[in-house]
Amino acid sequence: MATVAKRPEQRLMPEIGPRGRLWRLHTRISVEQGTSVLFLEGRLGQAAAAQLERVAAPLAAAEPSCLVIDLSGVDYLSSAALKVFEGLAAQSPPDRRLVLRSPSVAARLALELSGLLSLVDSG
């Protein structure tokens, strides 16, 4: 059975949506079978992308083989967020990789249009 270590949820910078709604990105980090998994939920717009990079970059550097980012709860990916994923993948040494897991329909479309669909775990 997989060991799951839970870390406290972090709330990234809020954004105000088109109708004055407050959009937040929520993150949660857990460990599944020795691999860190960063769960994202909500809107990953431009304002939250810099915060995402601050959370994900140290995790990516600390992981010996793979960092998994779960996108099942993401309803929007901005170009700034896509650049963060692209940068994390480019900075990974050949023996480490970035895996984007379970993207929502909206996230998958953004990844496909940006040419980053190869980062998605197909298994």
N, C-alpha and C positions, 0 to 999 in steps of 0.2 A: 504494500500500500504506500502511496506517495506521502511524503512528509510535506505538510503545508505550514509554513511560517507566515503569520500575518503581520504586516506593518501598518501603522496608522494611515488612514486615508488622508490625502493632501488635497486641498482645494486650490486650484490654480486661478489666475487672474480672471475675474468676470468680464464679460462683454455685454453690451446692450444691443439687443437684436433690433430688427427693423420696426417692430411695433412696440418698442420700449420694454420688451421682455428681457429679463436677465438670464443670460446663458452662462453656464459654468461647466468647466471640465473637471471631472473628479478622477483621481488616480488612486490605485491601490496596488501594492506590491506584495506578491507572495512567492514562495519557492515551491516548485513542483519537480519532484525527482532530481533535486540538486540544481535546477535551472531557475533563475529569476524570471518572473513573469510580471510585466507591468500592464495592469488593466486600465484602460481609458474608457470613460463614459461621459457623453455629452458632446458639446460643440468644441471642435479644435480649430478655432479661428486664429487670426494673426496675433492677437494679443496673448493668447494662451500658448502659442508655439514657442516663444522664448522661454517660458516657464517649463514647458515640456522638455526642451533641450537641457535645462538645468537639472531636471529629474532623471532623464534617460541617459545622458552622457556618462555620469559616474557609474551607473549600473552597467552600461555597455563596456566600460573600461575594466570593471571588476570581474566580469563574467569570463570564466576560462574558455568556454566554447561557444556559447550562444545566449543572446538576449531575445526573449520573446515578448512582443508587445501585442496584447489582445485588443482588437478593434471592434469587438462585437457590440459594444455600447456606444459607438461613435456615430453621430448623426450628420456630421459635417466635417470635412477636411479642407482647409484652406491651402493655397499654394505655399504659404509659409510653413505649414505643418509638413507638407510633402518634401520641402527642402530639408527639414530636420531629419526625416527618415532617410533621405538621400545622403545627407552628410554623415549620419550614423553608420550607414552601410559602407560608405566610401572610406571612413576612418577605421573600420574594422580590419585587423590583420587577417591574412589568408586563413589562419586556423580558427578564427572566430567568425560568427555570422549573426546578422540581424534577421529575425523572423517576425513577420506580421501575421498574426493568427486571427482567424474568424472575422474578417472584416464585414461590417454591415453592408447592405446593398449600396448605400451612398458612399461609404468608404471604398468599397471595391471599384466602383465606377471612377472615382477620383484617382485611385491607384492605376487603373487600367489606362486612363487618358494621359496620365503623366509618365507612363512607361515603367512604373515601379511594381507592376503586378508580379514580377519574378521574385519579389521579397515575400510574397504570401505563401504560407505553408499550405500545400495542397493535400496534405495527409490528414 
